[in-house]
Amino acid sequence: MPYIPHTDRDREDMLARIGVESVDDLLDAVPQAHRYPELNLGPALSEPEVLRLMTRLAERNRDVDHTISFAGAGAYNHFVPTAVSRITGRSEFYTSYTPYQPETSQGTLQSIYEFQTMVASLMGMDVANASMYDGATAAAEGALLAVHYTRRRKVLVSRSFHPEWLRVIETFTSGMGLDIQPVGDEAEPWKLDAADVRKVIDDRTACVLVQYPNFFGAIEDLQGLADAAHEAGALLAASTYPVALGLLRSPGELGADIATGEGQPLGNDLNYGGPYLGLFATRDKYVRYMPGRLVGATKDLEGNKGYVLTLQTREQHIRREKATSNICTNEALNALAATVYLALMGRQGLAEVARLSLNNAHYLATAIDRLPGWEVLTPRPFFNEFVVRCPVPASDVIAALLEQDILAGVDLGRFLPEHAEKLLVCATEMNTRAEMDVYVKALGGVRRLAGISTR
């Protein structure tokens, strides 16, 4: 069946019913300046010819399959086992939606239940929900949980938090009358100290929102930050890089009350920026303040185990004034990918991915730090990301290395204009020692362009 199934007779009948003679007459009310121009597509092509054309166009993309990538900043190039796409591509999963009818959705409900179990275990929390839109909105929902629970209106956000995610949080909560304040050193935002929090926290503060590891790669002292928050009666919400939890102690172990995160590194390809997967977990005492919905396990009248949606605290299910969120979807397909990935990797596999990423990043940082004119600024300990001060603007470094098919990193000037000479560099298990050596050598070429001695 063609994409548009209407026949010429169908179109003539519809135009006649409307009272116009042609499609051009139908569009006459639309000003010419706002109409699509005539598309000069050339002669019609056969299917093989179209496939060849589209393949050539796709090959022009500078993606991680055609470059050596050291870019991160919230989207990470991790290996995705082939089994992930084979399972998520099955029709019963690929077309699934929110499983409102449990009697016909047991497979989807069980996969989400397993997802929740794995996320709660990874985060060191009691309960996790059926996933959020992405890491940024999950962090915003974490702040709102704290606001609803404490009935306070002030939220402290670390300056080491992802700047774009902070803007999402501000947009997400606009009109709510919240006081969202940054905390930390503005000149050197690479790390947040508990002492910085204690200077500004008060009895109006609902929560302290931090990243673990943070946007600049450093590993925050979550225990110290949790203590500082709890002393003032506030909660600590930690936004995590889930792969790092293969090595690091979980947020729950370190005193966090809420743990969120971006689940893209768990079996989801980069996909040019989405769709991604929000993670959200917390302690039992806050469960009725959680956004979205949960999948629970139960038994039927005959004692058979089954799965159902439970604690549905969103506007679609309960009175609006009692709802904790209006999130409409649960990113089920992305959550399934994360579930399959975690099941395949297991505890040891995830720890190995984290260890390789950490080792590669520290090897690379040491090599860069030895180059005259370059300096690693992220304080140790850091995970697999770090900030480098460049001898030229970071945008020039990126442009120069792109000519060699190297994605040099992310220009911090995109987010923080005052840090335009700084580059955020990332390494994962996908980077080989040879690639990292090529990268460092390429930076040497940039040094020569900047007129810096190579001695």
Secondary structure, 3 states (H helix, E strand, C coil): CCCCCCCHHHHHHHHHHHCCCCHHHHCCCCCHHHCCCCCCCCCCCCHHHHHHHHHHHHCCCCCCCCCEECCCCCCCCCCCCHHHHHHHCCHHHHCCCCCCCHHHCHHHHHHHHHHHHHHHHHHCCCEECCCECCHHHHHHHHHHHHHHHHCCCEEEEECCCCHHHHHHHHHHCCCCCCEEEEECCCCCCCCCCHHHHHHHCCCCEEEEEEEECCCCCECCCHHHHHHHHHHCCCEEEEEECHHHHHCCCCCCCCCCCEEEEECCCCCCCCHHHCCCCEEEEECHHHHHHCCCCEEEEEECCCCCEEEEEECCCECCCCCHHHCCECCCCCCHHHHHHHHHHHHHHHHHHHHHHHHHHHHHHHHHHHHHHCCCCCEECCCCCECCEEEEECCCCHHHHHHHHHCCCEECCEEHHHCCHHHCCEEEEECCCCCCHHHHHHHHHHHHHHHHHCCCCCC
